[in-house]
């Protein structure tokens, strides 16, 4: 992976595309924990990424696919195809800078595919969770980008399944943790997940190919069942503000973010 760099407004040239992350997008992100930037990926970049995803599907299990028990949902954890990298560099970098004060680059890209007949173990979908791991200090980041390479127009099309508003529940739980002592954030996260799972009313955001969903990192999510005859393809990338990654500031920045979920975001 290339050397880590910090992005801010200064290094971007005038020709850098702007995604126009509007006040309405910000309000949705704050209120429900996610928002959708519609039609964000142009036809040429979208078509190249779709062709890359199709090629990788055809050569499965070669090509970097992670193996699992149920391969009707499958992923490449480090998907470095040039078509995916182009979307990240040309579109997601400037979008991240409209949302965060600074941005750490690069970060890995995940390709996730949900095949027809994929089923979930329960009503909330596959692997209900928030990201960050299980350790005493979570691998904190700010937002998760999901780029739709295929349409998701029903609750059972294998889509990205979210618990709207759960980012606020996790934020409240994290703020309640005692100060002046070492908090095991992974344990706090898992305990909260178990409680929030009960009676969860998950929703599947409707997406068209080329849309980008922007989700707060505290938003609980999973994958819905796929009862259609079409495969659902998405690429995902996490984005973190520089202080959460820089070794000189990481410890204090992570502690601050766990207690203030909007620190490091542009106001």
C-alpha positions in Angstrom: 0.0 0.0 0.0 1.3 3.5 -0.8 2.6 5.6 2.0 0.0 7.2 4.3 -0.8 10.9 3.5 -2.9 13.6 5.0 -5.4 15.3 2.7 -6.9 18.7 3.4 -8.4 21.4 1.2 -5.0 22.9 0.2 -3.5 20.1 -1.9 -6.6 19.6 -4.1 -6.4 21.3 -7.4 -9.1 23.3 -9.0 -9.9 20.5 -11.4 -10.7 18.0 -8.6 -14.3 16.9 -8.8 -16.7 18.1 -6.1 -19.5 15.7 -5.0 -21.5 18.6 -3.6 -22.3 17.2 -0.2 -25.2 19.5 0.6 -26.7 20.8 3.9 -29.5 18.3 3.3 -27.0 15.5 3.1 -25.4 16.6 6.4 -28.8 16.9 8.1 -29.6 13.3 7.1 -26.2 12.0 8.2 -26.7 13.6 11.6 -30.3 12.6 12.0 -30.4 9.0 10.7 -26.7 8.1 10.5 -26.5 7.8 6.7 -27.3 9.7 3.6 -27.2 8.9 -0.2 -25.3 11.0 -2.8 -27.3 10.1 -5.9 -25.7 9.5 -9.3 -22.3 10.4 -7.9 -20.3 8.0 -10.2 -20.1 9.0 -13.8 -20.9 6.4 -16.5 -17.3 5.7 -17.6 -16.0 5.1 -14.1 -19.1 3.1 -13.2 -18.9 0.9 -16.2 -15.2 0.1 -15.6 -16.0 -0.8 -12.0 -18.9 -3.0 -13.0 -16.8 -4.8 -15.5 -14.1 -5.4 -12.9 -16.6 -6.8 -10.4 -18.0 -9.1 -13.1 -14.5 -10.4 -14.0 -13.7 -11.0 -10.4 -17.0 -12.9 -10.0 -16.2 -15.1 -13.0 -12.8 -16.1 -11.7 -14.0 -16.8 -8.1 -12.4 -18.1 -5.8 -9.3 -16.8 -7.5 -8.5 -13.1 -7.4 -8.2 -12.5 -3.7 -11.6 -13.6 -2.5 -11.9 -14.5 1.2 -13.4 -18.0 1.7 -16.3 -18.5 4.1 -18.9 -21.0 5.0 -21.7 -19.2 3.1 -20.3 -18.0 -0.2 -23.6 -16.6 -1.4 -22.2 -13.5 0.4 -18.5 -13.0 -0.4 -15.9 -10.4 -0.3 -12.4 -9.3 -1.4 -11.1 -7.4 1.6 -8.3 -5.7 -0.3 -9.7 -5.0 -3.8 -7.0 -3.1 -5.6 -8.4 -3.2 -9.2 -7.5 0.0 -11.0 -11.2 0.7 -11.7 -12.0 0.7 -7.9 -8.9 2.7 -7.1 -9.9 5.4 -9.7 -13.3 5.8 -7.9 -11.6 6.1 -4.6 -9.0 8.7 -5.7 -11.2 10.7 -8.1 -14.5 10.7 -6.3 -14.2 9.4 -2.7 -11.2 11.6 -1.8 -12.9 14.9 -2.6 -16.2 13.6 -1.1 -14.4 12.8 2.2 -12.9 16.3 2.3 -16.4 17.8 2.0 -17.3 15.8 5.2 -14.1 15.7 7.3 -11.6 18.4 8.3 -8.7 16.2 7.2 -8.5 12.8 5.6 -6.1 9.9 5.9 -5.3 8.2 2.5 -5.1 5.6 1.2 -7.4 3.1 2.8 -8.3 -0.4 1.7 -11.3 -1.0 -0.6 -13.6 -3.9 -0.1 -15.7 -5.6 -2.8 -18.8 -7.3 -1.5 -21.2 -9.4 -3.5 -24.5 -10.9 -2.4 -25.7 -13.7 -4.7 -29.2 -14.8 -5.3 -30.7 -17.2 -2.7 -28.5 -15.6 0.1 -30.5 -15.9 3.3 -29.9 -14.3 6.7 -29.9 -16.0 10.1 -32.5 -13.6 11.6 -34.7 -10.6 11.0 -31.8 -8.1 11.1 -29.7 -9.5 8.4 -26.2 -10.9 8.2 -23.7 -10.0 10.9 -25.4 -7.0 12.6 -22.5 -4.8 13.8 -20.6 -1.6 13.8 -17.0 -1.8 12.6 -13.8 -1.2 14.5 -12.9 -4.6 15.9 -13.2 -6.0 19.5 -10.0 -4.6 21.1 -9.7 -2.2 24.1 -9.1 0.6 21.6 -11.4 0.4 18.5 -9.9 0.9 15.1 -11.8 4.2 14.9 -12.7 5.9 11.7 -15.4 8.5 10.8 -17.5 7.4 7.8 -18.1 4.4 5.7 -18.6 4.9 1.9 -20.6 2.3 0.0 -20.6 2.7 -3.8 -23.4 0.8 -5.5 -22.4 -1.1 -8.6 -25.8 -2.6 -9.0 -29.4 -1.4 -8.1 -31.0 -2.2 -4.8 -34.7 -1.5 -5.1 -36.3 -3.9 -2.5 -35.8 -5.0 1.0 -34.7 -8.4 -0.2 -32.1 -7.6 -2.9 -29.1 -8.4 -0.8 -28.6 -4.7 0.1 -26.7 -2.8 2.7 -29.0 -3.2 5.8 -28.9 -0.4 8.4 -30.4 0.4 11.8 -31.4 4.0 11.3 -30.5 6.2 14.3 -28.3 3.5 16.0 -25.3 5.9 15.7 -26.9 8.0 18.4 -27.6 5.0 20.6 -23.9 3.9 20.4 -22.8 7.5 21.0 -24.8 7.8 24.1 -23.5 4.4 25.3 -19.9 5.5 24.7 -20.4 8.8 26.4 -21.6 7.0 29.6 -18.3 5.2 30.0 -16.3 6.4 33.0 -13.6 8.9 32.6 -10.2 8.7 34.2 -9.8 5.0 33.7 -9.0 2.6 30.8 -12.2 1.7 29.0 -12.4 -1.5 27.0 -14.3 0.0 24.0 -14.7 -3.4 22.3 -16.5 -4.8 25.2 -18.7 -1.7 25.5 -19.5 -2.0 21.8 -20.5 -5.7 22.0 -22.7 -5.2 25.1 -24.5 -2.4 23.4 -25.0 -4.3 20.1 -26.7 -7.2 22.0 -29.2 -4.8 23.5 -29.8 -2.9 20.3 -30.4 -6.1 18.4 -33.7 -6.8 20.3 -36.6 -5.4 18.3 -34.3 -3.8 15.7 -36.2 -2.3 12.7 -33.5 -2.5 10.0 -34.1 -0.8 6.7 -32.5 -1.3 3.3 -31.7 2.1 1.6 -32.8 2.2 -2.1 -29.8 2.6 -4.4 -29.2 2.9 -8.0 -25.9 1.9 -9.6 -23.6 4.9 -9.2 -25.1 6.1 -5.9 -22.8 6.5 -2.9 -24.1 5.8 0.6 -22.3 7.7 3.4 -22.7 6.2 6.8 -21.4 7.3 10.2 -19.0 4.7 11.6 -21.3 4.2 14.6 -24.2 3.1 12.4 -25.1 -0.6 12.9 -25.4 -2.4 9.6 -25.5 -5.8 8.0 -26.7 -7.5 4.7 -30.3 -8.3 3.8 -31.4 -11.5 2.1 -31.4 -11.7 -1.7 -34.5 -13.2 -3.2 -33.9 -11.7 -6.6 -32.2 -13.3 -9.5 -29.5 -10.6 -9.6 -26.2 -10.4 -7.8 -25.7 -7.3 -5.7 -22.3 -5.6 -6.0 -20.9 -2.8 -3.9 -17.4 -1.5 -3.0 -16.8 -0.1 0.4 -14.1 2.2 1.9 -13.6 3.6 5.4 -12.5 7.1 5.8 -10.7 8.5 8.9 -9.6 12.0 9.9 -5.8 12.3 10.1 -5.6 12.5 13.9 -7.3 9.1 14.3 -4.4 7.5 12.3 -1.3 9.6 13.1 0.7 7.8 15.8 1.4 11.1 17.5 -2.3 11.9 18.1 -4.1 8.6 17.7 -4.6 7.6 21.3 -6.1 11.0 22.4 -8.1 11.4 19.1 -9.7 8.0 19.5 -10.7 8.7 23.1 -12.2 12.0 22.0 -14.1 10.5 19.1 -15.6 7.8 21.2 -17.2 10.5 23.4 -17.9 13.1 20.6 -19.0 11.3 17.4 -18.9 14.6 15.3 -15.4 15.7 16.3 -13.2 16.0 13.2 -16.3 16.6 10.9 -16.7 19.8 9.1 -19.3 21.9 10.8 
